[in-house]
Amino acid sequence: MTFATSPAAMMDSCAPAHNSPRDVSAAEDKDLALYRKKFRRRLPESLDELRGPTQGIVELPLHLAWSGMTSYDLGKPRQRMGLYRTVLYEGLRDDLPRYLDSGVLLQLWPVLRTLVDRTVRAVWEDAFPHLASRIR
């Protein structure tokens, strides 16, 4: 038994399925919403909960500093900024009050906000509008 199949039909059956731009956009929106939720659920109720160290050497555990420095000297501005950036990205809910200080965060925020991606920045500024007001 022989079946006649046109070359175009054969090509259509072998071609990978492509999502329409609308499908891709919806998937990206869903991914972005999940990404935002990941950071939002880690936030403290108030910046007042952030009572981490303000001086000295801070050693971060490996679940925070898994890809780089683990020891930060808060007396060195670049290291202090690096610690805050790392904790904002990698810190779990219990890590934020342990390693971040509200006063230092407020002081660093105008520059720090440019070192984190827009999702992290938006989550923090939406939750704590006075962070956003620090840049004006």
Residue pairs with C-beta under 8 A, 6 or more apart in sequence:
19 27
32 119
35 119
36 119
36 122
36 123
39 119
39 120
39 123
39 124
40 123
40 127
41 93
42 91
42 92
42 93
42 96
43 93
43 96
43 123
43 124
43 127
44 50
44 93
44 96
44 97
47 102
47 105
47 106
47 128
47 130
48 102
49 96
49 97
49 102
50 96
50 97
50 100
50 101
50 102
50 105
51 97
51 101
51 102
52 58
52 97
52 98
52 99
52 100
52 101
52 104
53 74
53 99
53 101
54 74
54 101
54 103
54 104
55 74
55 75
56 73
56 74
56 75
57 71
57 72
57 73
57 74
58 71
58 72
58 74
58 83
58 99
59 70
59 71
60 69
60 70
60 71
60 72
60 83
60 86
60 87
60 99
61 70
62 70
63 90
63 92
64 86
64 87
64 90
64 91
64 95
64 99
65 86
65 90
66 90
68 86
69 79
69 82
69 86
72 79
72 80
72 82
72 83
73 79
73 80
74 80
74 83
74 104
80 104
80 108
81 108
81 111
81 112
81 115
83 99
84 100
84 104
84 105
84 108
84 112
85 112
85 115
85 116
87 95
87 96
87 99
87 100
88 100
88 112
88 116
88 120
88 124
89 116
89 120
91 99
91 100
105 112
105 131
106 130
106 131
106 134
109 131
109 134
109 135
110 134
110 135
113 121
113 124
113 125
113 131
113 135
124 131
125 131
125 132
